[in-house]
């Protein structure tokens, strides 16, 4: 597994805990994390 991906995932998990993962933020976090994982996948393919 990509180190960058693990780092991003860890950062997002910490941020979600800080935010408290309220229902109002939930859909936004899903969109943001999916978007970041898509960017990671694209950068992996470009290498």
N, C-alpha and C positions, 0 to 999 in steps of 0.2 A: 504493500500500500504506500501511496505517495506521502512523503513527509509533510509537504505543504498542505495536503488534504487533511491529514491528522491534526496539524496545527490549527487550521481554520475551523475544523469541527470542534476542537477543544475550546477555542476562543468563543465560538457561538454558544456552546453549552454554558460556559461561565457567564456570558452576557445574558442568556435566557434566565439563569438562576438569579442574577442581579435584578433583572426586570421583574422577576416573579412569575413570568410566563402567564400573564393575565390573558383571558380569552380575547380581549380587544387586540392584543399584540400577536396572538397565535397565528392568524392567517398571514400577517406580514412576515413573521419569522420564517414560516414555511416557504413563502415566495423568495425571501432573501437567501435562505440557505440553499434552496434548489438552484437559484441563479448562480451562487458562488460555486456550487458543485459542478454546474454546467461549464463555468469558466475554467475550472480546474481540469475538467475532461478535455476541453478544447486545447488548453496549453500542453497537456500531456501528449495529445496527438501531434501537435506542431513540432515537438522535439525530435 
